[in-house]
Amino acid sequence: GGQIPMGVGVYLEANSGGYFLFSDTGNRIYDSNPEEKIAGSEVRFERNVKIGQIKDQSNSSYTVANIIFTPPEATIGFSDSTGTTIIGEKLEIQLSISGQNQTKTLIIRNSGQVSIK
């Protein structure tokens, strides 16, 4: 059988049109192992919405970000494509519609708060 996950992650990639959930086996990343991707969890955005820039609170940009939920308290952490912790209390994910000059920013805090600006 497979390894018991230490948590669940959300995989976000700039310029993609969606996200998916994965089992975190302790490395804090989705490492392209098909067994880690949670079946049926992939979400495709409607209306040509795409993820634009992903930034931390010090305005550093990331191509990939993982949001990790660790039990038992559902502690939230952020990591980059290598599993390195993204320092800070929030991630800002820019969402845009292809061909339109309209964007919204999704703000995810490690406290669990999600807001849009």
N, CA, C and O atoms as CSV, one atom per row, in Angstrom:
chain,resi,resn,atom,element,x,y,z
A,1,GLY,N,N,0.799,-1.186,0.000
A,1,GLY,CA,C,0.000,0.000,0.000
A,1,GLY,C,C,0.838,1.245,0.000
A,1,GLY,O,O,2.066,1.198,0.076
A,2,GLY,N,N,0.141,2.376,-0.088
A,2,GLY,CA,C,0.794,3.663,-0.121
A,2,GLY,C,C,1.144,4.159,1.264
A,2,GLY,O,O,0.772,3.568,2.278
A,3,GLN,N,N,1.853,5.235,1.276
A,3,GLN,CA,C,2.280,5.869,2.517
A,3,GLN,C,C,1.115,6.664,3.105
A,3,GLN,O,O,0.338,7.258,2.357
A,4,ILE,N,N,0.980,6.686,4.429
A,4,ILE,CA,C,-0.061,7.492,5.070
A,4,ILE,C,C,0.364,8.951,4.994
A,4,ILE,O,O,1.452,9.299,5.453
A,5,PRO,N,N,-0.484,9.820,4.415
A,5,PRO,CA,C,-0.083,11.223,4.264
A,5,PRO,C,C,-0.005,11.949,5.599
A,5,PRO,O,O,-0.755,11.661,6.532
A,6,MET,N,N,0.926,12.901,5.666
A,6,MET,CA,C,1.059,13.742,6.853
A,6,MET,C,C,0.115,14.934,6.787
A,6,MET,O,O,-0.108,15.615,7.788
A,7,GLY,N,N,-0.432,15.180,5.618
A,7,GLY,CA,C,-1.337,16.296,5.424
A,7,GLY,C,C,-1.872,16.294,4.008
A,7,GLY,O,O,-1.654,15.359,3.238
A,8,VAL,N,N,-2.577,17.365,3.684
A,8,VAL,CA,C,-3.131,17.544,2.345
A,8,VAL,C,C,-2.652,18.884,1.830
A,8,VAL,O,O,-2.581,19.858,2.580
A,9,GLY,N,N,-2.323,18.936,0.541
A,9,GLY,CA,C,-1.861,20.180,-0.052
A,9,GLY,C,C,-2.715,20.599,-1.227
A,9,GLY,O,O,-3.406,19.787,-1.842
A,10,VAL,N,N,-2.652,21.886,-1.523
A,10,VAL,CA,C,-3.264,22.448,-2.723
A,10,VAL,C,C,-2.111,22.895,-3.607
A,10,VAL,O,O,-1.258,23.671,-3.176
A,11,TYR,N,N,-2.084,22.401,-4.855
A,11,TYR,CA,C,-1.011,22.716,-5.796
A,11,TYR,C,C,-1.469,23.836,-6.709
A,11,TYR,O,O,-2.475,23.712,-7.408
A,12,LEU,N,N,-0.715,24.945,-6.697
A,12,LEU,CA,C,-1.010,26.103,-7.542
A,12,LEU,C,C,0.179,26.371,-8.454
A,12,LEU,O,O,1.327,26.340,-8.011
A,13,GLU,N,N,-0.092,26.631,-9.717
A,13,GLU,CA,C,0.979,26.929,-10.665
A,13,GLU,C,C,0.588,28.139,-11.503
A,13,GLU,O,O,-0.515,28.202,-12.046
A,14,ALA,N,N,1.513,29.105,-11.604
A,14,ALA,CA,C,1.259,30.301,-12.408
A,14,ALA,C,C,0.959,29.894,-13.846
A,14,ALA,O,O,1.515,28.921,-14.355
A,15,ASN,N,N,0.081,30.641,-14.488
A,15,ASN,CA,C,-0.340,30.434,-15.874
A,15,ASN,C,C,-1.181,29.180,-16.084
A,15,ASN,O,O,-1.405,28.766,-17.222
A,16,SER,N,N,-1.651,28.569,-14.984
A,16,SER,CA,C,-2.520,27.404,-15.146
A,16,SER,C,C,-3.972,27.837,-14.984
A,16,SER,O,O,-4.264,28.918,-14.472
A,17,GLY,N,N,-4.865,26.978,-15.428
A,17,GLY,CA,C,-6.285,27.282,-15.368
A,17,GLY,C,C,-7.006,26.496,-14.294
A,17,GLY,O,O,-8.190,26.191,-14.435
A,18,GLY,N,N,-6.298,26.163,-13.208
A,18,GLY,CA,C,-6.941,25.425,-12.135
A,18,GLY,C,C,-5.961,25.024,-11.054
A,18,GLY,O,O,-4.847,25.541,-10.984
A,19,TYR,N,N,-6.389,24.093,-10.209
A,19,TYR,CA,C,-5.556,23.599,-9.107
A,19,TYR,C,C,-5.997,22.183,-8.767
A,19,TYR,O,O,-7.026,21.727,-9.264
A,20,PHE,N,N,-5.246,21.485,-7.939
A,20,PHE,CA,C,-5.666,20.175,-7.460
A,20,PHE,C,C,-5.112,19.927,-6.067
A,20,PHE,O,O,-4.215,20.632,-5.604
A,21,LEU,N,N,-5.659,18.913,-5.408
A,21,LEU,CA,C,-5.232,18.514,-4.069
A,21,LEU,C,C,-4.271,17.336,-4.176
A,21,LEU,O,O,-4.364,16.525,-5.097
A,22,PHE,N,N,-3.346,17.252,-3.219
A,22,PHE,CA,C,-2.423,16.123,-3.179
A,22,PHE,C,C,-2.172,15.704,-1.742
A,22,PHE,O,O,-2.359,16.482,-0.807
A,23,SER,N,N,-1.744,14.459,-1.588
A,23,SER,CA,C,-1.369,13.933,-0.272
A,23,SER,C,C,0.054,14.354,0.013
A,23,SER,O,O,0.959,14.068,-0.771
A,24,ASP,N,N,0.259,15.033,1.132
A,24,ASP,CA,C,1.610,15.445,1.522
A,24,ASP,C,C,2.240,14.318,2.333
A,24,ASP,O,O,1.793,14.004,3.437
A,25,THR,N,N,3.272,13.722,1.775
A,25,THR,CA,C,3.935,12.603,2.454
A,25,THR,C,C,5.101,13.069,3.316
A,25,THR,O,O,5.901,12.256,3.779
A,26,GLY,N,N,5.196,14.382,3.530
A,26,GLY,CA,C,6.220,14.920,4.421
A,26,GLY,C,C,7.211,15.839,3.750
A,26,GLY,O,O,7.978,16.525,4.426
A,27,ASN,N,N,7.210,15.864,2.401
A,27,ASN,CA,C,8.168,16.728,1.702
A,27,ASN,C,C,7.589,18.096,1.364
A,27,ASN,O,O,8.286,18.941,0.802
A,28,ARG,N,N,6.326,18.322,1.699
A,28,ARG,CA,C,5.645,19.615,1.548
A,28,ARG,C,C,5.498,20.077,0.113
A,28,ARG,O,O,5.327,21.269,-0.144
A,29,ILE,N,N,5.564,19.129,-0.842
A,29,ILE,CA,C,5.375,19.491,-2.252
A,29,ILE,C,C,4.620,18.387,-2.971
A,29,ILE,O,O,4.526,17.260,-2.487
A,30,TYR,N,N,4.079,18.732,-4.145
A,30,TYR,CA,C,3.603,17.726,-5.088
A,30,TYR,C,C,4.774,17.471,-6.016
A,30,TYR,O,O,5.189,18.367,-6.751
A,31,ASP,N,N,5.311,16.266,-5.991
A,31,ASP,CA,C,6.525,15.979,-6.764
A,31,ASP,C,C,6.242,15.160,-8.015
A,31,ASP,O,O,7.068,14.346,-8.429
A,32,SER,N,N,5.077,15.374,-8.616
A,32,SER,CA,C,4.672,14.730,-9.869
A,32,SER,C,C,4.457,13.229,-9.728
A,32,SER,O,O,4.400,12.522,-10.734
A,33,ASN,N,N,4.336,12.729,-8.505
A,33,ASN,CA,C,4.037,11.321,-8.274
A,33,ASN,C,C,2.521,11.155,-8.408
A,33,ASN,O,O,1.764,11.701,-7.605
A,34,PRO,N,N,2.071,10.393,-9.433
A,34,PRO,CA,C,0.621,10.260,-9.638
A,34,PRO,C,C,-0.122,9.693,-8.427
A,34,PRO,O,O,-1.314,9.952,-8.263
A,35,GLU,N,N,0.562,8.928,-7.579
A,35,GLU,CA,C,-0.089,8.373,-6.394
A,35,GLU,C,C,-0.406,9.447,-5.361
A,35,GLU,O,O,-1.293,9.255,-4.529
A,36,GLU,N,N,0.308,10.586,-5.401
A,36,GLU,CA,C,0.059,11.663,-4.433
A,36,GLU,C,C,-1.138,12.519,-4.819
A,36,GLU,O,O,-1.791,13.094,-3.947
A,37,LYS,N,N,-1.438,12.612,-6.110
A,37,LYS,CA,C,-2.564,13.434,-6.554
A,37,LYS,C,C,-3.858,12.764,-6.102
A,37,LYS,O,O,-4.063,11.575,-6.349
A,38,ILE,N,N,-4.726,13.517,-5.446
A,38,ILE,CA,C,-5.975,12.964,-4.932
A,38,ILE,C,C,-6.980,12.880,-6.084
A,38,ILE,O,O,-7.338,13.888,-6.692
A,39,ALA,N,N,-7.420,11.666,-6.364
A,39,ALA,CA,C,-8.329,11.415,-7.491
A,39,ALA,C,C,-9.592,12.261,-7.364
A,39,ALA,O,O,-10.191,12.355,-6.293
A,40,GLY,N,N,-9.983,12.874,-8.480
A,40,GLY,CA,C,-11.210,13.657,-8.517
A,40,GLY,C,C,-11.112,15.037,-7.906
A,40,GLY,O,O,-12.124,15.726,-7.774
A,41,SER,N,N,-9.890,15.466,-7.522
A,41,SER,CA,C,-9.764,16.758,-6.829
A,41,SER,C,C,-9.399,17.912,-7.757
A,41,SER,O,O,-9.343,19.060,-7.317
A,42,GLU,N,N,-9.153,17.629,-9.021
A,42,GLU,CA,C,-8.713,18.700,-9.917
A,42,GLU,C,C,-9.870,19.631,-10.242
A,42,GLU,O,O,-10.958,19.186,-10.608
A,43,VAL,N,N,-9.622,20.927,-10.104
A,43,VAL,CA,C,-10.613,21.961,-10.404
A,43,VAL,C,C,-10.102,22.780,-11.577
A,43,VAL,O,O,-8.979,23.283,-11.547
A,44,ARG,N,N,-10.924,22.914,-12.608
A,44,ARG,CA,C,-10.600,23.778,-13.745
A,44,ARG,C,C,-11.463,25.029,-13.609
A,44,ARG,O,O,-12.675,24.935,-13.417
A,45,PHE,N,N,-10.833,26.204,-13.710
A,45,PHE,CA,C,-11.580,27.453,-13.613
A,45,PHE,C,C,-12.441,27.638,-14.858
A,45,PHE,O,O,-12.079,27.201,-15.950
A,46,GLU,N,N,-13.579,28.290,-14.677
A,46,GLU,CA,C,-14.467,28.607,-15.796
A,46,GLU,C,C,-14.070,29.929,-16.432
A,46,GLU,O,O,-13.278,30.686,-15.871
A,47,ARG,N,N,-14.621,30.197,-17.594
A,47,ARG,CA,C,-14.507,31.494,-18.289
A,47,ARG,C,C,-13.067,31.922,-18.551
A,47,ARG,O,O,-12.755,33.111,-18.489
A,48,ASN,N,N,-12.196,30.975,-18.842
A,48,ASN,CA,C,-10.795,31.280,-19.179
A,48,ASN,C,C,-10.032,31.978,-18.061
A,48,ASN,O,O,-9.072,32.700,-18.329
A,49,VAL,N,N,-10.445,31.775,-16.811
A,49,VAL,CA,C,-9.714,32.343,-15.680
A,49,VAL,C,C,-8.407,31.574,-15.520
A,49,VAL,O,O,-8.386,30.345,-15.588
A,50,LYS,N,N,-7.322,32.308,-15.306
A,50,LYS,CA,C,-6.005,31.701,-15.113
A,50,LYS,C,C,-5.347,32.287,-13.867
A,50,LYS,O,O,-5.625,33.416,-13.464
A,51,ILE,N,N,-4.458,31.474,-13.265
A,51,ILE,CA,C,-3.631,31.974,-12.176
A,51,ILE,C,C,-2.520,32.799,-12.798
A,51,ILE,O,O,-1.816,32.328,-13.691
A,52,GLY,N,N,-2.362,34.022,-12.331
A,52,GLY,CA,C,-1.280,34.882,-12.806
A,52,GLY,C,C,-0.103,34.772,-11.856
A,52,GLY,O,O,0.458,33.692,-11.674
A,53,GLN,N,N,0.261,35.861,-11.266
A,53,GLN,CA,C,1.390,35.868,-10.340
A,53,GLN,C,C,0.998,35.284,-8.987
A,53,GLN,O,O,-0.129,35.444,-8.520
A,54,ILE,N,N,1.966,34.600,-8.372
A,54,ILE,CA,C,1.820,34.103,-7.003
A,54,ILE,C,C,2.915,34.786,-6.205
A,54,ILE,O,O,4.098,34.642,-6.515
A,55,LYS,N,N,2.519,35.540,-5.164
A,55,LYS,CA,C,3.501,36.311,-4.392
A,55,LYS,C,C,3.334,36.073,-2.902
A,55,LYS,O,O,2.238,35.786,-2.420
A,56,ASP,N,N,4.456,36.199,-2.173
A,56,ASP,CA,C,4.396,36.142,-0.716
A,56,ASP,C,C,4.270,37.560,-0.176
A,56,ASP,O,O,4.172,38.514,-0.948
A,57,GLN,N,N,4.271,37.701,1.138
A,57,GLN,CA,C,4.027,39.028,1.701
A,57,GLN,C,C,5.190,39.995,1.511
A,57,GLN,O,O,5.018,41.200,1.694
A,58,SER,N,N,6.374,39.492,1.147
A,58,SER,CA,C,7.487,40.401,0.847
A,58,SER,C,C,7.580,40.676,-0.648
A,58,SER,O,O,8.565,41.244,-1.119
A,59,ASN,N,N,6.540,40.266,-1.401
A,59,ASN,CA,C,6.408,40.541,-2.826
A,59,ASN,C,C,7.318,39.683,-3.708
A,59,ASN,O,O,7.506,40.005,-4.881
A,60,SER,N,N,7.883,38.602,-3.173
A,60,SER,CA,C,8.646,37.656,-3.999
A,60,SER,C,C,7.665,36.817,-4.800
A,60,SER,O,O,6.618,36.424,-4.286
A,61,SER,N,N,8.001,36.537,-6.068
A,61,SER,CA,C,7.124,35.769,-6.954
A,61,SER,C,C,7.530,34.303,-6.997
A,61,SER,O,O,8.699,33.960,-6.825
A,62,TYR,N,N,6.536,33.443,-7.231
A,62,TYR,CA,C,6.746,31.998,-7.324
A,62,TYR,C,C,6.017,31.461,-8.540
A,62,TYR,O,O,4.915,31.912,-8.852
A,63,THR,N,N,6.618,30.507,-9.228
A,63,THR,CA,C,5.956,29.824,-10.337
A,63,THR,C,C,4.997,28.777,-9.794
A,63,THR,O,O,3.917,28.561,-10.346
A,64,VAL,N,N,5.406,28.122,-8.695
A,64,VAL,CA,C,4.589,27.094,-8.040
A,64,VAL,C,C,4.497,27.418,-6.557
A,64,VAL,O,O,5.479,27.831,-5.939
A,65,ALA,N,N,3.316,27.228,-5.994
A,65,ALA,CA,C,3.147,27.335,-4.546
A,65,ALA,C,C,2.257,26.192,-4.085
A,65,ALA,O,O,1.302,25.812,-4.762
A,66,ASN,N,N,2.590,25.656,-2.927
A,66,ASN,CA,C,1.809,24.607,-2.294
A,66,ASN,C,C,1.252,25.156,-0.985
A,66,ASN,O,O,1.980,25.754,-0.192
A,67,ILE,N,N,-0.038,24.950,-0.765
A,67,ILE,CA,C,-0.646,25.303,0.505
A,67,ILE,C,C,-0.864,23.981,1.228
A,67,ILE,O,O,-1.607,23.124,0.749
A,68,ILE,N,N,-0.219,23.811,2.380
A,68,ILE,CA,C,-0.223,22.538,3.086
A,68,ILE,C,C,-1.082,22.642,4.347
A,68,ILE,O,O,-0.908,23.557,5.152
A,69,PHE,N,N,-2.004,21.702,4.508
A,69,PHE,CA,C,-2.855,21.592,5.693
A,69,PHE,C,C,-2.387,20.359,6.457
A,69,PHE,O,O,-2.441,19.244,5.937
A,70,THR,N,N,-1.925,20.560,7.698
A,70,THR,CA,C,-1.377,19.461,8.498
A,70,THR,C,C,-2.261,19.202,9.705
A,70,THR,O,O,-2.519,20.120,10.484
A,71,PRO,N,N,-2.740,17.949,9.882
A,71,PRO,CA,C,-3.549,17.630,11.054
A,71,PRO,C,C,-2.696,17.560,12.305
A,71,PRO,O,O,-1.473,17.511,12.171
A,72,PRO,N,N,-3.240,17.553,13.499
A,72,PRO,CA,C,-4.675,17.480,13.769
A,72,PRO,C,C,-5.351,18.842,13.806
A,72,PRO,O,O,-6.579,18.908,13.774
A,73,GLU,N,N,-4.603,19.913,13.871
A,73,GLU,CA,C,-5.192,21.255,14.004
A,73,GLU,C,C,-5.398,21.948,12.666
A,73,GLU,O,O,-5.790,23.115,12.634
A,74,ALA,N,N,-5.142,21.255,11.562
A,74,ALA,CA,C,-5.222,21.828,10.210
A,74,ALA,C,C,-4.326,23.059,10.097
A,74,ALA,O,O,-4.721,24.077,9.528
A,75,THR,N,N,-3.119,22.953,10.643
A,75,THR,CA,C,-2.133,24.026,10.536
A,75,THR,C,C,-1.857,24.273,9.058
A,75,THR,O,O,-1.710,23.330,8.282
A,76,ILE,N,N,-1.786,25.545,8.673
A,76,ILE,CA,C,-1.585,25.903,7.272
A,76,ILE,C,C,-0.174,26.435,7.083
A,76,ILE,O,O,0.288,27.284,7.846
A,77,GLY,N,N,0.510,25.929,6.057
A,77,GLY,CA,C,1.835,26.407,5.691
A,77,GLY,C,C,1.932,26.537,4.188
A,77,GLY,O,O,1.116,25.985,3.450
A,78,PHE,N,N,2.929,27.266,3.744
A,78,PHE,CA,C,3.147,27.481,2.313
A,78,PHE,C,C,4.542,27.000,1.948
A,78,PHE,O,O,5.480,27.155,2.730
A,79,SER,N,N,4.681,26.416,0.760
A,79,SER,CA,C,6.009,26.022,0.286
A,79,SER,C,C,6.116,26.273,-1.213
A,79,SER,O,O,5.111,26.388,-1.914
A,80,ASP,N,N,7.363,26.354,-1.690
A,80,ASP,CA,C,7.588,26.544,-3.124
A,80,ASP,C,C,7.765,25.195,-3.804
A,80,ASP,O,O,7.488,24.158,-3.201
A,81,SER,N,N,8.223,25.195,-5.056
A,81,SER,CA,C,8.327,23.965,-5.837
A,81,SER,C,C,9.358,22.988,-5.293
A,81,SER,O,O,9.330,21.809,-5.645
A,82,THR,N,N,10.272,23.456,-4.439
A,82,THR,CA,C,11.293,22.570,-3.873
A,82,THR,C,C,10.937,22.094,-2.467
A,82,THR,O,O,11.664,21.293,-1.881
A,83,GLY,N,N,9.816,22.586,-1.921
A,83,GLY,CA,C,9.423,22.240,-0.564
A,83,GLY,C,C,9.940,23.212,0.478
A,83,GLY,O,O,9.697,23.043,1.673
A,84,THR,N,N,10.665,24.246,0.015
A,84,THR,CA,C,11.166,25.273,0.929
A,84,THR,C,C,9.994,26.108,1.440
A,84,THR,O,O,9.137,26.526,0.661
A,85,THR,N,N,9.960,26.345,2.735
A,85,THR,CA,C,8.886,27.130,3.332
A,85,THR,C,C,8.889,28.547,2.782
A,85,THR,O,O,9.928,29.203,2.716
A,86,ILE,N,N,7.710,29.003,2.391
A,86,ILE,CA,C,7.526,30.401,1.996
A,86,ILE,C,C,7.227,31.154,3.283
A,86,ILE,O,O,6.204,30.919,3.927
A,87,ILE,N,N,8.124,32.056,3.653
A,87,ILE,CA,C,8.026,32.787,4.915
A,87,ILE,C,C,6.931,33.851,4.811
A,87,ILE,O,O,6.770,34.503,3.780
A,88,GLY,N,N,6.200,34.003,5.885
A,88,GLY,CA,C,5.174,35.042,5.942
A,88,GLY,C,C,3.825,34.436,6.259
A,88,GLY,O,O,3.657,33.217,6.289
A,89,GLU,N,N,2.872,35.313,6.493
A,89,GLU,CA,C,1.560,34.847,6.919
A,89,GLU,C,C,0.553,34.763,5.789
A,89,GLU,O,O,-0.585,34.349,6.011
A,90,LYS,N,N,0.956,35.155,4.551
A,90,LYS,CA,C,-0.032,35.118,3.467
A,90,LYS,C,C,0.606,34.880,2.102
A,90,LYS,O,O,1.789,35.134,1.877
A,91,LEU,N,N,-0.241,34.378,1.204
A,91,LEU,CA,C,0.082,34.282,-0.217
A,91,LEU,C,C,-0.947,35.106,-0.969
A,91,LEU,O,O,-2.121,35.136,-0.600
A,92,GLU,N,N,-0.502,35.774,-2.024
A,92,GLU,CA,C,-1.418,36.507,-2.888
A,92,GLU,C,C,-1.388,35.850,-4.255
A,92,GLU,O,O,-0.330,35.731,-4.874
A,93,ILE,N,N,-2.551,35.423,-4.723
A,93,ILE,CA,C,-2.659,34.728,-5.996
A,93,ILE,C,C,-3.504,35.582,-6.917
A,93,ILE,O,O,-4.688,35.811,-6.669
A,94,GLN,N,N,-2.877,36.049,-7.985
A,94,GLN,CA,C,-3.579,36.894,-8.940
A,94,GLN,C,C,-4.357,36.008,-9.911
A,94,GLN,O,O,-3.804,35.073,-10.490
A,95,LEU,N,N,-5.625,36.307,-10.082
A,95,LEU,CA,C,-6.471,35.602,-11.040
A,95,LEU,C,C,-6.849,36.580,-12.140
A,95,LEU,O,O,-7.181,37.733,-11.865
A,96,SER,N,N,-6.801,36.120,-13.388
A,96,SER,CA,C,-7.158,36.990,-14.504
A,96,SER,C,C,-7.928,36.196,-15.552
A,96,SER,O,O,-7.864,34.967,-15.597
A,97,ILE,N,N,-8.653,36.919,-16.388
A,97,ILE,CA,C,-9.400,36.311,-17.482
A,97,ILE,C,C,-8.608,36.542,-18.760
A,97,ILE,O,O,-8.243,37.674,-19.077
A,98,SER,N,N,-8.346,35.473,-19.487
A,98,SER,CA,C,-7.585,35.566,-20.739
A,98,SER,C,C,-8.218,36.591,-21.675
A,98,SER,O,O,-9.430,36.586,-21.893
A,99,GLY,N,N,-7.382,37.469,-22.224
A,99,GLY,CA,C,-7.836,38.451,-23.199
A,99,GLY,C,C,-8.537,39.655,-22.608
A,99,GLY,O,O,-8.973,40.533,-23.353
A,100,GLN,N,N,-8.659,39.725,-21.293
A,100,GLN,CA,C,-9.301,40.879,-20.663
A,100,GLN,C,C,-8.346,41.496,-19.653
A,100,GLN,O,O,-7.530,40.805,-19.044
A,101,ASN,N,N,-8.461,42.790,-19.489
A,101,ASN,CA,C,-7.591,43.500,-18.560
A,101,ASN,C,C,-8.270,43.601,-17.195
A,101,ASN,O,O,-8.427,44.688,-16.641
A,102,GLN,N,N,-8.669,42.444,-16.667
A,102,GLN,CA,C,-9.390,42.411,-15.400
A,102,GLN,C,C,-8.734,41.370,-14.504
A,102,GLN,O,O,-8.585,40.213,-14.896
A,103,THR,N,N,-8.340,41.781,-13.296
A,103,THR,CA,C,-7.722,40.833,-12.368
A,103,THR,C,C,-8.340,40.979,-10.979
A,103,THR,O,O,-8.854,42.036,-10.613
A,104,LYS,N,N,-8.276,39.913,-10.237
A,104,LYS,CA,C,-8.632,39.890,-8.826
A,104,LYS,C,C,-7.486,39.200,-8.106
A,104,LYS,O,O,-6.801,38.360,-8.689
A,105,THR,N,N,-7.273,39.547,-6.846
A,105,THR,CA,C,-6.220,38.917,-6.064
A,105,THR,C,C,-6.849,38.147,-4.916
A,105,THR,O,O,-7.581,38.703,-4.098
A,106,LEU,N,N,-6.551,36.864,-4.875
A,106,LEU,CA,C,-6.998,35.982,-3.812
A,106,LEU,C,C,-5.913,35.991,-2.743
A,106,LEU,O,O,-4.756,35.686,-3.035
A,107,ILE,N,N,-6.269,36.335,-1.510
A,107,ILE,CA,C,-5.306,36.389,-0.413
A,107,ILE,C,C,-5.614,35.235,0.536
A,107,ILE,O,O,-6.716,35.136,1.076
A,108,ILE,N,N,-4.628,34.368,0.730
A,108,ILE,CA,C,-4.782,33.225,1.622
A,108,ILE,C,C,-3.807,33.410,2.779
A,108,ILE,O,O,-2.598,33.512,2.571
A,109,ARG,N,N,-4.332,33.453,3.982
A,109,ARG,CA,C,-3.505,33.640,5.183
A,109,ARG,C,C,-3.314,32.296,5.883
A,109,ARG,O,O,-4.162,31.408,5.791
A,110,ASN,N,N,-2.190,32.163,6.583
A,110,ASN,CA,C,-1.940,30.906,7.297
A,110,ASN,C,C,-2.849,30.746,8.513
A,110,ASN,O,O,-2.815,29.705,9.170
A,111,SER,N,N,-3.651,31.746,8.821
A,111,SER,CA,C,-4.662,31.633,9.869
A,111,SER,C,C,-5.920,30.943,9.349
A,111,SER,O,O,-6.789,30.548,10.126
A,112,GLY,N,N,-6.007,30.800,8.014
A,112,GLY,CA,C,-7.175,30.200,7.392
A,112,GLY,C,C,-8.084,31.189,6.701
A,112,GLY,O,O,-8.996,30.793,5.974
A,113,GLN,N,N,-7.844,32.490,6.920
A,113,GLN,CA,C,-8.677,33.512,6.290
A,113,GLN,C,C,-8.381,33.583,4.794
A,113,GLN,O,O,-7.224,33.559,4.374
A,114,VAL,N,N,-9.440,33.671,4.004
A,114,VAL,CA,C,-9.334,33.830,2.548
A,114,VAL,C,C,-10.124,35.068,2.185
A,114,VAL,O,O,-11.279,35.206,2.590
A,115,SER,N,N,-9.514,35.982,1.420
A,115,SER,CA,C,-10.222,37.188,1.006
A,115,SER,C,C,-9.850,37.511,-0.439
A,115,SER,O,O,-8.888,36.971,-0.986
A,116,ILE,N,N,-10.637,38.406,-1.046
A,116,ILE,CA,C,-10.413,38.824,-2.437
A,116,ILE,C,C,-10.317,40.332,-2.464
A,116,ILE,O,O,-11.111,41.036,-1.840
A,117,LYS,N,N,-9.309,40.825,-3.216
A,117,LYS,CA,C,-9.237,42.292,-3.399
A,117,LYS,C,C,-9.090,42.605,-4.870
A,117,LYS,O,O,-9.011,43.774,-5.248
